[in-house]
Amino acid sequence: MNVPLSAPSSSLVPRYEQLADDIEAAVRRGVFGPGERIPSVRRASGQHGVSIKTVLHAYALLESRGVIESRPQSGFFVKARPKVHSAQSALKARRAGPAVENKTPPKAAAKAAPAAAPAPVDVSRLVLSTLRSIGAQDAVPLGSPYPDPALYPWRRVNQYANAIARRHASWNLIDDLPPGNPELIRQIARRYAENGTTIDPDEIVITVGATEAINLSLQAVAKPGDTVAVESPTYYAMLHAIERLGMRAIEVSTHPDTGIDLDALERVLKRQKVAACMVMPNFQNPLGFQMPDDHKARLVALAAEHDLPVIENDVYQELYFGQTRPASLKQFDTRGLVLHCASFSKSLSASYRIGWALPGRYRAQVEKLKFLNTLTTPSVPQVALADYLRHDGYDRHLRRLRRFYRQQARLMRAMIERFFPAGTRTSDPQGGYVLWVELPPRVDSMRLYQAALAQGITIGPGYMFSMRNDFHHYIRLNYSYPWTAQTEAALKTLGELIAKMA
């Protein structure tokens, strides 16, 4: 996939100059520090969708500018400290003072439906009871929204955390104030840069997981009583945020391959006032699709036309099954309307709950709301994750994780085809670790949920992903846990229960 650079540039500027300018800007901002290695020629070629020759031209230009230097058998490294303030000093300075209708494919589709009237939201009780049941002893966690923690390097991260706690008997609260730990912010910015996306580290606000990032972003752009457009089905955390803030949601039909129906969304925007739009363009929970780049570009253009803030939940951004990380909506945004939210909870450590927001033009509001809502994000987890990102093999871990999830998705789809009755269809996830399953229409997912729970099996009933009754015969399943005889027996039992209900 050709991932765009920071923003579309004039065609009069050679591609290699655009690339050199972006890398130099990242160095000036402190994303790549003095003496640190920048991406290899081959990796940069894949990240930016340009030829190796183009990258070599760009690196030669950077060498002539005195930005980087070549080291034989080692690669390219930042040569000298930028003359402008580093990201860390800039952050300290800021603290010191002001400064369409669905075409049903051969897999489980989101039920085609026109956008409904705005409605109050109350799915939290159902979600809470479902999550509690997932924690039941010995239950098969097919309904869990969380990845299997055994897949993550939590022991290594904990070692960093313990070492940090021993080094520091106490913490200075001032150092914990928003936007967050400067080194973690730099590592996050560097991660984006290594994946071909140029961002400003000063835009990042560290949060308590992606959930807080989403809530703060929504609070920054809308007020109680406002209407917010969401996908249908949508991840229930989006509905929780709307409910908590006393807003109203309007659901827009969503295709299992291409995402939110942009024609339907445009009709909604022309018909009524919408304060914001909340979407998951990459590996949406529960559908698992990856929105095509042309749809992402059109969504951002539609937002610009209506001056509509778009809250992007990109929490699964690292869990892709393809060759390269997909583009985010943020990469197409030139007006600061996209509030990009992500976290390490799905890719590195769920227990530490460290997330971040890139809120665009709403950054000042989000930082203020972060301070007012939770004051700080705990320091030790921030520093521990920064140390891990700096010293350990995050990419190696991710490659293993993606390979495992891809195999698990294929296996679970095959087992569902084997054990579930005729009329069952599944999504075809392009990343993440959840599968959306359409059951025969006569099957009620809440009845199935209760019957399965009695057998020691948890599932995610479709009712959790909408305020309406559109997904009563859908369920979401988690395939992140290793395949065992117990898992296979659970799916066989589910299939038998579904067959009886159908």
CORDARA-V508650 format. One line per field, one symbol per residue. psi: psi as a letter, one per 30 degrees, with the letter a starting at -180 (. if undefined). burial: b if it has 16 or more other C-alpha atoms within 10 Angstrom, else e. A space follows every 50 residues. Layout:
BEGIN
psi->???
burial->???
END
This chain:
BEGIN
psi->kjklaelklkffkkeeeeeeeeeeeeeefgejlkfkklkleeeeeeefhl leeeeeeeeeeeeffgellkjkgeaklkelklflkleeeeeeeeefll.l kkjjlhljlkkkklkllkklkifeeeeeeeeeeegkkgkjhfgkfkljff flheeeeeeeeeeeeeejelkjeefflkfakeeeeeeeeeeeefggkklj fffkkklilfeeeeeeeefffllkflkkklljllkfeeeeeeeeghlkkk kkkkkfefakjeeeeeeeefflkkelkkljfjhkjfegljkleeeeeeee eeeeeghjkjjjjhfgffhlfaelkllleeffkfggfkjkkllgeffeje ffikalkigbfgeeeeeeeeeeegdlkkeeeeeeeeeeeeflieeeeeee eeeeeeeeeeeeeeeeeefllkfklllikglagkkkkklkffkkfeeeee eeefghkkljkfffglfagfhfhllkkkgfkkkleeeeeeeeeeeeeeee f.
burial->eebbbbeeeeeeeebbbbbbebbbbbbbbbbbbbeebbbbbebbbbbbbb eeebbbbbbbbbbeeebbbeeeeeebbbbebbeeebbbebbeeeeeeeeb ebeeeebbbbbbbbbeebebbbbbeebeebbebbeeeebbbbbbbbbbee bbbbeebbebbeebeeeeeeeeeeebbbbbbbbbbbbbbbeebbbbbbbb bbbbbbbbbbbbbbbbbbbbbbeeebbbbbbbbbbbbbbbbbbebbbbbb bbbbbbbbbbbbebbeebbeeeebbbbbbbbbbbbbbbbbbebebbbebb bbbbeeebbbbbbbbbbbbbbeeebbbbbbbbbeebbbbbbbbbbbbbbb ebbbbbbbbbebbebbbebbeeeeebbbbbbbbbbbbbbeeeeeeeebee bbebbbebbeebbeebbebbbeebbbbbbbbbbbbbbbbbeebbbbbbbb bbbeebbbbbbbbbbbbeebbbbbbbbbbbbeeeeebeebbbbbbebbbe ee
END
